[in-house]
Amino acid sequence: MTDNTLAPSSQLPIPTVVIEPTRGLAALQLRAVWEYRELLFFLAWRDIKVRYKQTALGVAWIVLQPLLSTVIFTLIFGGLLKVPSEGAPYAVFALAALAPWQYFAGSLSRVGGSLINSANLITKVYFPRLIIPLSGVISTLVDFAIACAVLVVLLIFYRIPLTINVVWLPAFLLLAVTTALGFGLWLAALNVRFRDVNYLIPFMLQIWMYVTPVVYGTSLIPARFRPLLALNPMTGVVEGFRWALLGTGVSGQGSGDSLLTAVSVVIALIVLASGLVFFRSTERTFADVI
């Protein structure tokens, strides 16, 4: 009988793994997020399917939400209150701002509650937790695309021609994504420890919409107060969409108000950077607290 047991001296050395804290950009684990990109798109697709599963109207809700909101705003603000629409039909004027706003509001709501809604997944499987809020802003792009299709129909109905300005739409959409993700990361991380955030988000969005020029134009605000509006990144988004599609808004007046959009971009980037850092710093406690 042959003994195949290796002598201690002939055994291979056991590899040693040293885990050290990461610093700088490496601490954000952006490379790990890319490696788990299939999981990211799976979670986004799951969110889309679950959202409209077992609903009577199904995906028709995606069309009805911006359409009904536009009708109501047109009747109240455009018809009764006679809010100026800067030369454009009020229905198009409103929907050009409603499309990015509803994307932002929907994304912020989903990202803010995403960690709580994925508690079972977080406590059982390892993956970069940043994937969960990222899936929220990606899945809502489907709703945004359909709202834009409704907007295109209105542009054709009112015979409003598009200009070269439309090439800037992806940039303004990216600003909306950045803003939603930045604020959403803060809210998602805080929501793990303070469940009051669930009640805060809808109330905050209600107020936020009225301090964003959705139902009115920025030109309605006195020039000396416009820098305050620029502190709200969504001001740059909705005004940018109107300028790109209709040529209205302060950006279309050729003045120094392009600074308004620049300030909105800076604020959005600051919020996103601080949100990423805060999210990563609290991530280690998610599984224990949730």
LINQUI-V285417 format. One record per backbone hydrogen bond with DSSP energy under -0.5 kcal/mol. NH is the residue of the N-H (numbers start at 1). CO is the residue of the C=O. If there is no record, write none. Layout:
# LINQUI-V285417
{{NH & CO} {NH & CO}}
This chain:
# LINQUI-V285417
{{4 & 2} {10 & 7} {11 & 7} {11 & 8} {18 & 16} {19 & 17} {20 & 18} {26 & 23} {27 & 24} {28 & 25} {29 & 26} {33 & 29} {34 & 30} {35 & 31} {36 & 32} {37 & 34} {39 & 36} {40 & 36} {41 & 37} {42 & 38} {43 & 39} {44 & 40} {45 & 41} {46 & 42} {47 & 43} {48 & 44} {49 & 45} {50 & 46} {51 & 47} {52 & 48} {53 & 50} {55 & 52} {60 & 57} {61 & 58} {62 & 59} {63 & 59} {63 & 60} {64 & 60} {65 & 61} {66 & 62} {67 & 63} {68 & 64} {69 & 65} {70 & 66} {71 & 67} {72 & 68} {73 & 69} {74 & 70} {75 & 71} {76 & 72} {77 & 73} {78 & 73} {79 & 74} {80 & 75} {81 & 76} {83 & 77} {88 & 85} {93 & 89} {94 & 90} {95 & 91} {96 & 92} {97 & 93} {97 & 94} {98 & 94} {99 & 95} {101 & 97} {102 & 98} {103 & 99} {104 & 100} {105 & 101} {106 & 102} {107 & 103} {108 & 104} {109 & 105} {110 & 106} {111 & 107} {112 & 108} {113 & 109} {114 & 111} {115 & 111} {117 & 113} {118 & 114} {119 & 116} {122 & 118} {123 & 119} {124 & 120} {124 & 121} {125 & 121} {131 & 128} {132 & 129} {133 & 129} {134 & 130} {135 & 131} {136 & 132} {137 & 133} {138 & 134} {139 & 135} {140 & 136} {141 & 138} {142 & 139} {144 & 140} {145 & 141} {146 & 142} {147 & 143} {148 & 144} {149 & 145} {150 & 146} {151 & 147} {152 & 148} {153 & 149} {154 & 150} {155 & 151} {156 & 152} {157 & 153} {158 & 154} {159 & 156} {160 & 155} {161 & 159} {166 & 163} {167 & 164} {168 & 165} {169 & 166} {172 & 168} {173 & 169} {174 & 170} {175 & 171} {176 & 172} {177 & 173} {178 & 174} {179 & 175} {180 & 176} {181 & 177} {182 & 178} {183 & 179} {184 & 180} {185 & 181} {186 & 182} {187 & 183} {188 & 184} {189 & 185} {190 & 186} {191 & 187} {192 & 188} {193 & 189} {193 & 190} {194 & 190} {195 & 193} {197 & 194} {198 & 195} {199 & 196} {200 & 196} {201 & 197} {202 & 198} {203 & 199} {204 & 200} {205 & 201} {206 & 202} {207 & 203} {208 & 204} {209 & 205} {210 & 206} {210 & 207} {211 & 207} {212 & 209} {214 & 209} {214 & 212} {220 & 217} {221 & 218} {225 & 222} {226 & 222} {226 & 223} {228 & 225} {229 & 225} {230 & 226} {231 & 227} {231 & 228} {232 & 229} {233 & 231} {235 & 232} {236 & 232} {237 & 233} {238 & 234} {239 & 235} {240 & 236} {241 & 237} {242 & 238} {243 & 239} {244 & 240} {245 & 241} {246 & 242} {247 & 242} {247 & 243} {248 & 242} {252 & 249} {253 & 250} {254 & 251} {255 & 250} {258 & 255} {259 & 256} {260 & 257} {261 & 257} {262 & 258} {263 & 259} {264 & 260} {265 & 261} {266 & 262} {267 & 263} {268 & 264} {269 & 265} {270 & 266} {271 & 267} {272 & 268} {273 & 269} {274 & 270} {275 & 271} {276 & 272} {277 & 273} {278 & 274} {279 & 275} {280 & 276} {281 & 277} {282 & 278} {283 & 279} {285 & 282} {286 & 283} {289 & 285} {290 & 286}}
